[in-house]
């Protein structure tokens, strides 16, 4: 899936639009951050990242929500510039597609902008939801690993390491790793490029000062 980044140094996040659509959208408006910080809306963006266009009915079947609920949330996402109509049709038969290849949250501009603390609070709330969503999903997959075919169980894994870095070095390393993780993003946009035995594989990248994980004194 195209990148969706929790607030950190500016870098990308989730979904996939029509060919030639703009790259990741940089979020600085607290209203847009609050609009997308909703589990159903994130699920809709992820569904569209894997298959689009989708109607509210089709999206509801993919994410386990009613067509009416999906139609409401798609309209809200459209209001804040995340999706757009992909054709003419009435009501829940109207198809939708992404407007950008994911989004990224610029915490510096959000904090220094005219909304001040409101921008920081909105960015933090979105970050919490994204991290919780990703970690919960990873835990669910880990609990099911024993039932995977051998070939997929062997490559469903996690890794951890610690490096002593300056902020600039951490930023550069993060960018370098993102470049590796995005190596096959063209297959997200163009299903014809996907090998016959391929499946969508989620790759998560977290980086943070390790001391921040210690219990508070």
Secondary structure, DSSP 8 states (H G I E B T S, - for coil): ---B--SBSS--B---EEEEEES-EEE--HHHHHHH-SHHHHHHHHHHHHS-SB-HHHHHHHHT--HHHHHHHHHHHHHTTSEEE-S---GGG--EEEEES-EEEBHHHHHHSTTTHHHHHHHHHHHHHHHHHHHHHHHHHHHHGGGS-HHHHHH-----------HHHHHHHHHHHHHHHTTTTHHHH-GGGS-TT------------GGGGS---
